[in-house]
Amino acid sequence: MRIATWNVNSVKQRLDHLLSWLQERQPDIVCLQETKCVDEAFPREPIEAAGYNVAVHGQKTFNGVALLSRRPFDEVTPGLPGEPEDDHARFLEGVVSTEGGGAVRIACLYLPNGNPVGTEKYPYKLRWMDRLAAYAADRLALEEPFVMAGDYNVLPAARDVPNPDAWSSDALFLPQTRDKFAGLTALGFTDAIRAGSDAAGLYTFWDYQAGCWQKNMGLRIDHLLLSPQAADRLAAAGIDKHVRGWDKPSDHVPVWCDLALEAA
């Protein structure tokens, strides 16, 4: 089963890219972030025509997450528990059965950026990470294949950024941010990309500004975290860097992993 995540930075603007990539990569389940549209405006029809069931949790102009699956959803739950007044569309959980009678649980997430650090945005990011850790611990207790995939807006280590010193005061790389991410993985998760390589330069995002793409000044902020039951079945993982070179691209690229589960 191939599971992927991609911050498309507007699903309507990137629809042609999404459809091309679905045809090219043939994922079974896809987590999308920054869809930037209300549920009613999500382009369901062409995606369904490509063979995918669609679940969305959107809002106008900002945020928005979606799940695409070749197999029907058994369950879909929007919203991260722990802060009822938080109405940002940043989290969507789905459960999909496999042909062999098992199931995989997927959490699609768009973690807050947190900048500027001196504003309420950074405490909100930290609270969100605490809520995510509580949710993750609860789900790990189910002892099932479980993947938390999305744009984490976290640089886990110095090798995930070309110039760490320049990011030392950024919300994506502050020690408190990295510590919370490390605490999350310490619950028992495996970073799918890092399971196969410790190399530097495995970026998933290149800013539109300052020639970042041309200079390969990227960041690794999109992650697939696997429960032990999923990590035991990890067969491959990759980053589709070439997508960033397409015409009018998202600033993020797809990240994917293959699990030895019964596929669609």
Beta strands, then each sheet from edge to edge (+ up, - down):
strand 1: 2-7
strand 2: 29-33
strand 3: 53-57
strand 4: 65-69
strand 5: 73-78
strand 6: 91-97
strand 7: 103-110
strand 8: 146-151
strand 9: 190-191
strand 10: 222-226
strand 11: 234-239
strand 12: 255-259
sheet 1: 3+ 4- 2+ 1+ 12- 11+
sheet 2: 5+ 6- 7+ 8+ 10- 9+
end
